[in-house]
Amino acid sequence: MREKARQNLKAGRVLLDAGLLDAAASRFYYAAFQAAVYALERQGRRPSDFRGGARRWEHRMVAGVGNLARGRVGDDVLLDDLRRIREDADYKPGAVRRSDLEFLKHEAARFVEEVTR
């Protein structure tokens, strides 16, 4: 997951620079999601720790425990914001706003870089 997160972060930057906003939103989200999963697993946590019987990491689950990934309050909100903008990019007509993506890009990059060290 560590390398996937880094690769998706890089892809998000390339796509944003190319003006492909919706695709960039998707890559930034997945970079942060994969980084969070990497961090949680590195801590010895499993999906079943948060939902009895769960075997796979679910998007809302990871966002809900995002603060645990690097121990920072607000990371749950960051992961949820990235998920929402990715869903808008995938399912709503029109592209996401560049200003929203530019802001989240920096936060996603900081998160991915810190938890995948």
NORNOR-V67005 format. One record per run of one state. SS is the DSSP state (~ for helix, > for strand, _ for the rest). FROM is the first residue (numbers start at 1). TO is the last residue. If there is no record, write none. Layout:
ss->SS from->FROM to->TO
ss->SS from->FROM to->TO
This chain:
ss->_ from->1 to->1
ss->~ from->2 to->17
ss->_ from->18 to->20
ss->~ from->21 to->42
ss->_ from->43 to->46
ss->~ from->47 to->49
ss->_ from->50 to->58
ss->~ from->59 to->64
ss->_ from->65 to->66
ss->~ from->67 to->70
ss->_ from->71 to->74
ss->~ from->75 to->91
ss->_ from->92 to->97
ss->~ from->98 to->115
ss->_ from->116 to->117
